[in-house]
Amino acid sequence: MPISFANIPANIKVPLYWVEVDPSMAGLPTINLRALLVGVKTADGEAPEDIPLPIGSQAQADLAFGQGSELSRMFKAFFKSNFANEVWGLPVKEPAAAADAKGDVTITAAPSAAGTLHLYIAGEHVPVNVATTDTADTIAAAVAAAINDDVTLPVTATAAAGVVTLTSVFKSVNANDIAVGLNYYGSRGGEQTPPGLGITMPATGFLTGGTGTPDFGAAISNMGEEPFEYVAMPYTDSNSLFDWDQEYGFTDQGRWGWQRQLFGHVFSAKRGTYADLLLFGDQYNSGVESIMAVEMASPSPCFEWAAAYAAKAQRALINDPARPLQALTLNDIKAAGVHQRFDFVELNSLASTGLAIQKIGPDNQPMIAREQTTYQVNLYGQPDDAYELVTTLATLAKLLRNQKHAVTSKYPRHKLANDGTKFGPGQAIVTPGIIKGELIAQYQQDMYSGLVEDLSNFKRHLLVERDPNDPNRVNVLYPPDLINQLRIFAVLAQFRLQYDRGIDTQIIGPTPPPFNAASGA
Protein backbone atom coordinates (compact mmCIF):
# COMPACT_ATOMS: atom_id res chain seq x y z
CA MET A 1 0.00 0.00 0.00
CA PRO A 2 2.05 2.99 -1.21
CA ILE A 3 -0.43 5.64 0.00
CA SER A 4 -0.30 6.26 3.75
CA PHE A 5 -3.80 6.45 5.21
CA ALA A 6 -4.22 7.82 8.70
CA ASN A 7 -7.62 6.30 9.55
CA ILE A 8 -8.89 3.81 6.98
CA PRO A 9 -7.67 0.34 8.07
CA ALA A 10 -5.42 -1.56 5.68
CA ASN A 11 -7.34 -4.84 6.28
CA ILE A 12 -10.89 -3.56 5.79
CA LYS A 13 -13.26 -6.09 4.14
CA VAL A 14 -16.62 -4.31 4.18
CA PRO A 15 -17.52 -2.75 0.80
CA LEU A 16 -17.55 -0.21 -0.82
CA TYR A 17 -16.68 3.44 -0.65
CA TRP A 18 -14.72 4.84 2.28
CA VAL A 19 -13.08 8.24 2.49
CA GLU A 20 -10.97 10.09 5.03
CA VAL A 21 -10.43 13.83 4.80
CA ASP A 22 -6.92 15.26 5.09
CA PRO A 23 -6.59 19.06 5.61
CA SER A 24 -2.80 19.07 5.79
CA MET A 25 -2.29 20.67 2.37
CA ALA A 26 -5.16 23.17 2.56
CA GLY A 27 -4.90 25.24 5.73
CA LEU A 28 -3.27 28.62 6.12
CA PRO A 29 -1.64 29.77 9.36
CA THR A 30 -4.05 31.77 11.50
CA ILE A 31 -3.61 33.05 15.04
CA ASN A 32 -5.50 35.60 17.06
CA LEU A 33 -2.87 38.06 18.27
CA ARG A 34 -4.46 39.49 21.39
CA ALA A 35 -3.53 42.58 23.35
CA LEU A 36 -3.41 42.52 27.15
CA LEU A 37 -3.69 45.61 29.34
CA VAL A 38 -2.31 45.27 32.86
CA GLY A 39 -3.18 47.68 35.67
CA VAL A 40 -4.66 48.29 39.09
CA LYS A 41 -8.39 47.80 39.66
CA THR A 42 -10.43 49.41 42.39
CA ALA A 43 -12.46 47.67 45.07
CA ASP A 44 -15.75 48.31 43.26
CA GLY A 45 -14.55 46.53 40.12
CA GLU A 46 -16.33 43.20 39.77
CA ALA A 47 -13.57 41.22 38.02
CA PRO A 48 -11.47 38.85 40.14
CA GLU A 49 -7.89 39.98 40.62
CA ASP A 50 -4.92 38.49 38.76
CA ILE A 51 -7.07 36.68 36.16
CA PRO A 52 -7.13 37.76 32.47
CA LEU A 53 -10.55 38.79 31.21
CA PRO A 54 -11.67 39.60 27.63
CA ILE A 55 -13.09 43.10 27.27
CA GLY A 56 -15.23 44.28 24.37
CA SER A 57 -16.28 47.79 25.38
CA GLN A 58 -15.52 50.63 27.75
CA ALA A 59 -18.66 49.84 29.72
CA GLN A 60 -17.36 46.32 30.35
CA ALA A 61 -14.00 47.71 31.46
CA ASP A 62 -15.64 50.16 33.88
CA LEU A 63 -17.78 47.41 35.39
CA ALA A 64 -14.95 44.91 35.66
CA PHE A 65 -12.17 47.17 36.93
CA GLY A 66 -13.95 50.16 38.48
CA GLN A 67 -14.70 53.51 36.89
CA GLY A 68 -11.69 55.79 36.88
CA SER A 69 -9.32 53.00 37.86
CA GLU A 70 -5.91 52.77 36.27
CA LEU A 71 -6.96 49.78 34.16
CA SER A 72 -10.27 51.33 33.14
CA ARG A 73 -8.46 54.47 31.98
CA MET A 74 -6.02 52.32 30.02
CA PHE A 75 -8.94 50.78 28.14
CA LYS A 76 -10.29 54.24 27.39
CA ALA A 77 -6.96 55.14 25.77
CA PHE A 78 -6.73 51.77 24.00
CA PHE A 79 -10.15 52.01 22.38
CA LYS A 80 -9.36 55.50 21.10
CA SER A 81 -6.50 54.04 19.05
CA ASN A 82 -7.77 50.54 18.29
CA PHE A 83 -11.40 49.54 17.99
CA ALA A 84 -10.94 46.43 15.85
CA ASN A 85 -8.64 43.93 17.56
CA GLU A 86 -9.16 41.61 20.50
CA VAL A 87 -8.05 42.94 23.87
CA TRP A 88 -8.06 41.50 27.39
CA GLY A 89 -7.55 43.06 30.80
CA LEU A 90 -5.42 41.71 33.62
CA PRO A 91 -6.46 43.44 36.85
CA VAL A 92 -4.06 43.48 39.77
CA LYS A 93 -4.99 44.52 43.27
CA GLU A 94 -3.73 47.65 44.91
CA PRO A 95 -0.37 47.02 46.57
CA ALA A 96 -0.44 46.20 50.27
CA ALA A 97 -0.22 49.34 52.44
CA ALA A 98 -0.30 51.51 49.31
CA ALA A 99 -1.33 55.16 49.50
CA ASP A 100 -3.43 57.22 47.16
CA ALA A 101 -2.15 60.43 45.61
CA LYS A 102 -3.54 63.86 46.46
CA GLY A 103 -3.34 67.44 45.26
CA ASP A 104 -5.02 70.75 46.04
CA VAL A 105 -6.59 73.28 43.71
CA THR A 106 -7.01 76.50 45.66
CA ILE A 107 -9.28 79.41 44.74
CA THR A 108 -7.58 82.53 46.08
CA ALA A 109 -9.73 85.31 44.61
CA ALA A 110 -13.18 85.70 43.03
CA PRO A 111 -13.38 86.71 39.35
CA SER A 112 -14.01 90.27 38.19
CA ALA A 113 -15.77 89.00 35.05
CA ALA A 114 -17.74 85.89 34.21
CA GLY A 115 -16.09 83.14 32.25
CA THR A 116 -15.16 79.47 32.12
CA LEU A 117 -12.48 77.78 34.14
CA HIS A 118 -10.78 75.23 31.88
CA LEU A 119 -9.41 72.60 34.23
CA TYR A 120 -7.57 69.53 32.93
CA ILE A 121 -7.19 66.37 35.00
CA ALA A 122 -5.19 63.50 33.50
CA GLY A 123 -5.62 65.26 30.17
CA GLU A 124 -9.42 65.35 30.48
CA HIS A 125 -11.18 68.69 30.06
CA VAL A 126 -13.33 69.70 33.06
CA PRO A 127 -15.00 73.07 32.28
CA VAL A 128 -16.51 75.06 35.15
CA ASN A 129 -18.55 78.21 34.50
CA VAL A 130 -18.07 81.03 37.01
CA ALA A 131 -19.93 84.28 37.58
CA THR A 132 -18.83 87.58 39.08
CA THR A 133 -21.08 86.92 42.06
CA ASP A 134 -19.33 83.65 42.89
CA THR A 135 -17.14 83.52 45.97
CA ALA A 136 -14.03 81.40 46.37
CA ASP A 137 -16.06 78.86 48.33
CA THR A 138 -18.81 78.57 45.72
CA ILE A 139 -16.28 78.23 42.90
CA ALA A 140 -14.41 75.53 44.81
CA ALA A 141 -17.68 73.70 45.40
CA ALA A 142 -18.55 73.98 41.70
CA VAL A 143 -15.14 72.61 40.70
CA ALA A 144 -15.51 69.64 43.05
CA ALA A 145 -19.01 68.95 41.75
CA ALA A 146 -17.87 69.05 38.12
CA ILE A 147 -15.07 66.62 38.89
CA ASN A 148 -17.29 64.20 40.77
CA ASP A 149 -19.93 64.35 38.05
CA ASP A 150 -17.43 62.80 35.63
CA VAL A 151 -17.12 59.33 37.12
CA THR A 152 -14.59 58.29 34.46
CA LEU A 153 -11.92 60.57 35.94
CA PRO A 154 -9.16 58.94 37.98
CA VAL A 155 -9.83 61.29 40.92
CA THR A 156 -12.57 62.34 43.31
CA ALA A 157 -12.84 65.81 44.87
CA THR A 158 -13.90 67.50 48.09
CA ALA A 159 -14.17 71.24 48.72
CA ALA A 160 -13.70 73.26 51.89
CA ALA A 161 -12.81 76.93 52.49
CA GLY A 162 -11.95 77.54 48.83
CA VAL A 163 -9.68 74.50 48.56
CA VAL A 164 -10.51 71.57 46.29
CA THR A 165 -8.70 68.42 47.41
CA LEU A 166 -8.23 65.82 44.68
CA THR A 167 -7.71 62.18 45.64
CA SER A 168 -6.78 59.44 43.21
CA VAL A 169 -9.36 56.70 42.70
CA PHE A 170 -6.68 54.00 42.91
CA LYS A 171 -3.63 53.52 45.08
CA SER A 172 -0.20 53.01 43.56
CA VAL A 173 2.88 54.96 42.58
CA ASN A 174 1.30 55.54 39.16
CA ALA A 175 -1.33 57.76 40.75
CA ASN A 176 1.46 60.34 40.96
CA ASP A 177 1.31 60.57 37.16
CA ILE A 178 -2.14 62.20 37.21
CA ALA A 179 -1.60 65.76 35.96
CA VAL A 180 -3.67 68.76 37.04
CA GLY A 181 -3.52 71.96 34.99
CA LEU A 182 -5.33 74.82 33.31
CA ASN A 183 -5.95 76.02 29.76
CA TYR A 184 -4.22 73.30 27.78
CA TYR A 185 -5.08 74.92 24.43
CA GLY A 186 -4.38 78.44 25.67
CA SER A 187 -5.93 81.69 24.52
CA ARG A 188 -5.48 80.74 20.85
CA GLY A 189 -7.72 77.76 21.57
CA GLY A 190 -10.26 79.88 23.43
CA GLU A 191 -9.12 78.85 26.90
CA GLN A 192 -8.09 81.40 29.49
CA THR A 193 -8.76 81.93 33.17
CA PRO A 194 -11.61 84.39 33.86
CA PRO A 195 -10.24 87.87 34.71
CA GLY A 196 -9.53 88.39 38.37
CA LEU A 197 -9.95 84.75 39.32
CA GLY A 198 -7.10 83.62 41.54
CA ILE A 199 -6.31 79.93 41.39
CA THR A 200 -3.30 77.77 42.22
CA MET A 201 -2.54 74.23 41.07
CA PRO A 202 -0.52 71.51 42.82
CA ALA A 203 3.07 72.71 42.97
CA THR A 204 4.45 69.95 40.74
CA GLY A 205 1.50 69.95 38.35
CA PHE A 206 0.73 66.39 39.45
CA LEU A 207 -0.88 64.60 42.35
CA THR A 208 1.68 63.44 44.89
CA GLY A 209 1.98 60.95 47.73
CA GLY A 210 0.94 57.83 45.85
CA THR A 211 2.93 54.76 46.87
CA GLY A 212 3.03 51.07 46.11
CA THR A 213 3.92 48.90 43.12
CA PRO A 214 1.79 45.85 42.29
CA ASP A 215 3.07 42.31 42.74
CA PHE A 216 2.69 40.69 39.32
CA GLY A 217 3.63 37.15 40.36
CA ALA A 218 0.11 35.70 40.58
CA ALA A 219 -1.10 37.64 37.54
CA ILE A 220 1.73 36.36 35.35
CA SER A 221 1.27 32.82 36.62
CA ASN A 222 -2.46 32.92 35.87
CA MET A 223 -1.79 33.87 32.26
CA GLY A 224 -0.69 30.27 31.78
CA GLU A 225 -0.10 29.40 28.14
CA GLU A 226 -2.75 31.75 26.79
CA PRO A 227 -1.30 33.78 23.89
CA PHE A 228 -1.05 37.51 24.56
CA GLU A 229 1.04 39.16 21.89
CA TYR A 230 0.91 42.85 22.83
CA VAL A 231 1.05 43.71 26.54
CA ALA A 232 0.59 47.24 27.89
CA MET A 233 2.31 47.22 31.30
CA PRO A 234 2.57 50.73 32.79
CA TYR A 235 5.06 50.14 35.63
CA THR A 236 8.70 50.93 34.90
CA ASP A 237 10.37 50.09 38.21
CA SER A 238 13.15 47.50 38.00
CA ASN A 239 11.20 44.69 39.64
CA SER A 240 8.18 45.01 37.36
CA LEU A 241 10.28 45.24 34.19
CA PHE A 242 12.34 42.24 35.31
CA ASP A 243 9.24 40.11 36.01
CA TRP A 244 7.74 40.83 32.60
CA ASP A 245 11.05 40.38 30.81
CA GLN A 246 11.36 36.95 32.40
CA GLU A 247 7.85 36.02 31.26
CA TYR A 248 8.35 37.25 27.70
CA GLY A 249 12.08 36.81 27.26
CA PHE A 250 14.36 34.16 25.79
CA THR A 251 14.97 31.92 28.80
CA ASP A 252 13.71 28.34 28.82
CA GLN A 253 10.58 29.50 30.65
CA GLY A 254 10.11 32.71 28.65
CA ARG A 255 7.51 33.13 25.94
CA TRP A 256 10.30 33.55 23.40
CA GLY A 257 12.07 30.50 24.80
CA TRP A 258 12.24 27.19 22.91
CA GLN A 259 9.83 25.38 25.22
CA ARG A 260 6.88 27.75 25.01
CA GLN A 261 7.14 29.45 21.59
CA LEU A 262 4.34 31.90 22.43
CA PHE A 263 6.28 35.07 21.56
CA GLY A 264 5.01 38.60 22.24
CA HIS A 265 6.04 42.13 23.22
CA VAL A 266 5.66 44.39 26.27
CA PHE A 267 4.92 48.10 25.84
CA SER A 268 5.25 50.80 28.47
CA ALA A 269 5.91 54.53 28.89
CA LYS A 270 8.13 56.59 31.16
CA ARG A 271 7.82 60.28 32.03
CA GLY A 272 10.94 62.23 32.88
CA THR A 273 13.38 64.98 32.07
CA TYR A 274 15.84 64.36 29.27
CA ALA A 275 18.66 63.67 31.73
CA ASP A 276 16.57 61.35 33.90
CA LEU A 277 15.39 59.34 30.91
CA LEU A 278 18.92 58.91 29.60
CA LEU A 279 19.98 57.50 32.96
CA PHE A 280 16.88 55.30 33.05
CA GLY A 281 17.46 53.88 29.58
CA ASP A 282 21.04 52.90 30.42
CA GLN A 283 19.78 50.48 33.07
CA TYR A 284 17.85 48.10 30.84
CA ASN A 285 18.52 45.68 28.03
CA SER A 286 15.50 43.70 26.88
CA GLY A 287 14.56 42.77 23.35
CA VAL A 288 10.90 42.24 24.28
CA GLU A 289 10.23 45.50 26.16
CA SER A 290 9.66 48.85 24.48
CA ILE A 291 9.30 51.92 26.72
CA MET A 292 8.11 55.21 25.26
CA ALA A 293 9.87 58.37 26.49
CA VAL A 294 7.34 61.03 27.55
CA GLU A 295 7.96 64.71 28.32
CA MET A 296 7.27 65.98 31.83
CA ALA A 297 4.67 68.45 30.55
CA SER A 298 2.36 65.95 28.84
CA PRO A 299 -1.02 66.02 30.64
CA SER A 300 -1.86 62.40 29.74
CA PRO A 301 -0.78 59.77 32.31
CA CYS A 302 1.90 57.31 31.29
CA PHE A 303 -0.45 54.39 31.84
CA GLU A 304 -2.61 55.83 29.06
CA TRP A 305 0.43 56.41 26.86
CA ALA A 306 1.37 52.75 27.30
CA ALA A 307 -2.12 51.56 26.39
CA ALA A 308 -2.27 53.77 23.28
CA TYR A 309 1.20 52.61 22.20
CA ALA A 310 0.23 48.94 22.53
CA ALA A 311 -3.08 49.60 20.73
CA LYS A 312 -1.43 51.13 17.67
CA ALA A 313 1.31 48.49 17.66
CA GLN A 314 -1.23 45.67 17.70
CA ARG A 315 -3.34 47.22 14.97
CA ALA A 316 -0.36 47.79 12.67
CA LEU A 317 1.72 44.68 13.33
CA ILE A 318 -1.21 42.33 12.83
CA ASN A 319 -1.61 43.77 9.35
CA ASP A 320 2.12 43.64 8.59
CA PRO A 321 4.74 42.89 11.26
CA ALA A 322 7.59 44.19 9.09
CA ARG A 323 6.30 47.72 8.47
CA PRO A 324 7.70 50.45 10.74
CA LEU A 325 5.33 51.99 13.26
CA GLN A 326 6.55 55.51 12.59
CA ALA A 327 3.87 58.16 11.98
CA LEU A 328 1.09 56.17 13.71
CA THR A 329 -0.93 58.61 15.83
CA LEU A 330 -1.66 57.94 19.50
CA ASN A 331 -5.21 59.22 19.42
CA ASP A 332 -6.49 61.44 22.25
CA ILE A 333 -3.12 61.48 24.01
CA LYS A 334 -2.18 65.04 24.86
CA ALA A 335 1.31 66.19 24.02
CA ALA A 336 3.52 68.58 25.93
CA GLY A 337 3.46 72.24 24.89
CA VAL A 338 5.48 73.31 21.87
CA HIS A 339 8.28 74.78 24.00
CA GLN A 340 8.35 71.75 26.32
CA ARG A 341 8.90 68.96 23.80
CA PHE A 342 12.06 66.96 23.21
CA ASP A 343 14.10 68.39 20.36
CA PHE A 344 15.95 66.48 17.63
CA VAL A 345 19.14 65.94 19.61
CA GLU A 346 17.22 64.75 22.65
CA LEU A 347 15.04 62.37 20.65
CA ASN A 348 18.06 60.92 18.87
CA SER A 349 19.90 60.38 22.14
CA LEU A 350 16.88 58.83 23.83
CA ALA A 351 16.49 56.35 20.98
CA SER A 352 20.20 55.58 21.22
CA THR A 353 19.71 54.80 24.90
CA GLY A 354 17.06 52.16 24.35
CA LEU A 355 13.85 54.21 24.58
CA ALA A 356 11.05 54.43 22.06
CA ILE A 357 10.41 57.98 20.92
CA GLN A 358 7.44 60.00 19.75
CA LYS A 359 7.00 63.23 17.82
CA ILE A 360 4.06 65.56 17.49
CA GLY A 361 2.03 65.38 14.30
CA PRO A 362 0.29 68.22 12.48
CA ASP A 363 -2.90 67.53 14.45
CA ASN A 364 -0.98 68.24 17.69
CA GLN A 365 -1.23 64.60 18.74
CA PRO A 366 1.80 62.41 19.44
CA MET A 367 2.78 59.83 16.87
CA ILE A 368 5.28 57.01 17.12
CA ALA A 369 8.67 58.04 15.74
CA ARG A 370 10.71 54.90 16.48
CA GLU A 371 9.59 51.70 18.19
CA GLN A 372 12.89 51.11 19.96
CA THR A 373 13.29 48.33 22.52
CA THR A 374 15.58 48.62 25.54
CA TYR A 375 18.01 46.10 23.98
CA GLN A 376 21.44 47.71 23.52
CA VAL A 377 24.26 45.26 24.24
CA ASN A 378 25.03 41.56 23.74
CA LEU A 379 25.88 38.96 26.39
CA TYR A 380 29.39 40.38 26.68
CA GLY A 381 28.23 43.96 27.11
CA GLN A 382 29.21 45.01 23.61
CA PRO A 383 26.95 47.35 21.62
CA ASP A 384 24.50 45.32 19.55
CA ASP A 385 21.39 46.14 17.50
CA ALA A 386 20.00 42.63 16.92
CA TYR A 387 16.74 43.24 18.80
CA GLU A 388 16.67 47.03 18.93
CA LEU A 389 13.39 47.39 17.01
CA VAL A 390 9.99 45.91 17.78
CA THR A 391 9.54 45.00 14.11
CA THR A 392 12.48 42.59 14.21
CA LEU A 393 10.90 40.14 16.64
CA ALA A 394 7.42 40.78 15.24
CA THR A 395 8.63 39.70 11.80
CA LEU A 396 10.55 36.74 13.17
CA ALA A 397 7.49 35.56 15.11
CA LYS A 398 5.44 35.63 11.92
CA LEU A 399 8.08 33.60 10.05
CA LEU A 400 8.38 30.99 12.78
CA ARG A 401 4.62 30.62 13.06
CA ASN A 402 4.34 30.18 9.28
CA GLN A 403 7.08 27.57 9.39
CA LYS A 404 5.59 25.73 12.36
CA HIS A 405 2.20 25.60 10.65
CA ALA A 406 3.71 24.18 7.46
CA VAL A 407 5.67 21.48 9.30
CA THR A 408 2.96 20.44 11.74
CA SER A 409 0.21 20.45 9.11
CA LYS A 410 2.05 18.58 6.36
CA TYR A 411 4.21 16.20 8.36
CA PRO A 412 2.37 15.43 11.61
CA ARG A 413 2.90 11.61 11.55
CA HIS A 414 5.56 10.99 8.97
CA LYS A 415 8.40 8.53 8.77
CA LEU A 416 11.94 9.82 8.31
CA ALA A 417 14.36 8.48 5.69
CA ASN A 418 17.65 9.50 4.15
CA ASP A 419 17.78 11.41 0.90
CA GLY A 420 17.85 9.01 -2.05
CA THR A 421 15.59 6.42 -0.40
CA LYS A 422 13.26 4.86 -3.00
CA PHE A 423 9.70 4.80 -1.68
CA GLY A 424 6.32 4.69 -3.30
CA PRO A 425 4.36 7.85 -4.07
CA GLY A 426 1.87 8.75 -1.38
CA GLN A 427 3.92 7.27 1.44
CA ALA A 428 4.04 9.34 4.65
CA ILE A 429 7.80 9.59 4.45
CA VAL A 430 9.91 12.70 4.62
CA THR A 431 13.63 13.20 3.96
CA PRO A 432 15.98 16.08 4.74
CA GLY A 433 15.79 17.11 1.09
CA ILE A 434 11.99 17.21 1.15
CA ILE A 435 12.06 19.31 4.31
CA LYS A 436 14.61 21.64 2.74
CA GLY A 437 12.39 22.07 -0.30
CA GLU A 438 9.44 22.83 1.97
CA LEU A 439 11.40 25.48 3.86
CA ILE A 440 12.54 27.09 0.62
CA ALA A 441 8.97 27.13 -0.70
CA GLN A 442 7.78 28.71 2.54
CA TYR A 443 10.55 31.28 2.33
CA GLN A 444 9.45 32.18 -1.18
CA GLN A 445 5.92 32.71 0.11
CA ASP A 446 7.22 34.82 2.98
CA MET A 447 9.27 36.86 0.53
CA TYR A 448 6.17 37.39 -1.60
CA SER A 449 4.43 38.62 1.57
CA GLY A 450 7.19 41.17 2.16
CA LEU A 451 8.73 39.59 5.26
CA VAL A 452 12.15 38.48 3.95
CA GLU A 453 14.55 39.03 1.06
CA ASP A 454 17.54 37.43 -0.74
CA LEU A 455 16.28 33.95 -1.59
CA SER A 456 19.55 32.86 -3.21
CA ASN A 457 21.62 33.43 -0.09
CA PHE A 458 18.92 31.83 2.05
CA LYS A 459 19.22 28.68 -0.06
CA ARG A 460 22.98 28.80 0.21
CA HIS A 461 23.03 29.02 4.00
CA LEU A 462 20.04 26.77 4.78
CA LEU A 463 21.08 23.43 6.31
CA VAL A 464 18.79 20.44 6.93
CA GLU A 465 20.29 17.21 8.27
CA ARG A 466 19.47 14.09 10.25
CA ASP A 467 20.91 14.14 13.70
CA PRO A 468 23.93 11.78 13.74
CA ASN A 469 23.04 10.60 17.26
CA ASP A 470 19.27 10.36 16.90
CA PRO A 471 17.86 8.85 13.67
CA ASN A 472 14.39 10.21 14.49
CA ARG A 473 15.47 13.84 14.65
CA VAL A 474 16.02 16.50 11.98
CA ASN A 475 18.20 19.53 12.69
CA VAL A 476 17.72 22.76 10.73
CA LEU A 477 19.86 25.87 10.46
CA TYR A 478 17.29 28.46 9.37
CA PRO A 479 18.92 31.75 8.17
CA PRO A 480 16.19 34.19 7.11
CA ASP A 481 17.21 37.64 5.89
CA LEU A 482 14.52 39.81 7.46
CA ILE A 483 13.27 42.62 5.32
CA ASN A 484 14.23 46.10 6.53
CA GLN A 485 12.35 49.37 6.80
CA LEU A 486 12.73 52.78 5.20
CA ARG A 487 13.55 54.82 8.28
CA ILE A 488 16.08 57.37 7.01
CA PHE A 489 15.97 59.18 3.65
CA ALA A 490 19.20 61.12 3.32
CA VAL A 491 19.71 63.59 0.47
CA LEU A 492 22.80 65.51 -0.56
CA ALA A 493 21.32 68.53 -2.32
CA GLN A 494 24.33 69.50 -4.47
CA PHE A 495 22.74 72.53 -6.07
CA ARG A 496 24.17 74.84 -8.76
CA LEU A 497 23.30 78.33 -9.80
CA GLN A 498 24.19 77.45 -13.39
CA TYR A 499 25.69 74.34 -14.95
CA ASP A 500 29.13 74.79 -16.52
CA ARG A 501 28.69 74.14 -20.24
CA GLY A 502 32.13 72.54 -20.52
CA ILE A 503 31.25 70.05 -17.81
CA ASP A 504 27.93 69.39 -19.51
CA THR A 505 29.74 68.60 -22.80
CA GLN A 506 32.06 66.16 -21.04
CA ILE A 507 29.21 64.42 -19.28
CA ILE A 508 26.60 64.43 -22.02
CA GLY A 509 28.85 64.39 -25.10
CA PRO A 510 28.61 66.40 -28.30
CA THR A 511 25.20 67.33 -29.68
CA PRO A 512 24.20 64.84 -32.42
CA PRO A 513 23.47 66.13 -35.93
CA PRO A 514 19.82 66.79 -36.79
CA PHE A 515 17.75 63.87 -38.09
CA ASN A 516 17.35 63.78 -41.89
CA ALA A 517 13.93 62.35 -42.69
CA ALA A 518 14.70 61.92 -46.39
CA SER A 519 17.81 59.84 -45.91
CA GLY A 520 16.67 58.18 -42.67
CA ALA A 521 19.93 59.25 -41.03
Secondary structure, DSSP 8 states (H G I E B T S, - for coil): --S--SSS-TT--S-S-------TTT--------EEEEEE--TT--S-TTS-EEE-SHHHHHHHH-TT-HHHHHHHHHHHH-SSS-EEEEEE---TT-B--EEEEEEEE--SS-EEEEEEETTEEEEEEE-TT--HHHHHHHHHHHHHH-TTSSEEEEEETTEEEEEESS-SGGGGG-BEEE-TTTGGGT----TT-EEE--TTSB-B--B-----HHHHHHHTT----EEE----SHHHHHHHHHHHSSSTTSTTSTTT----EEEEEEE--HHHHHHHHTT---SSEEEEEE-TT--S-HHHHHHHHHHHHHHHHHH-TTS--TT-B-TT-----GGGS--HHHHHHHHHTT-BEEEE-TTS-EEEEE-B-S--B-TTS-B--TT-BHHHHHHHHHHHHHHHHHHHHH-TT-EE--TT----TT-SEE-HHHHHHHHHHHHHHHHHTTSB--HHHHHHH-EEEEETTEEEEEEEE----B--------------SS--HHHHHHHH-S------TTTT-
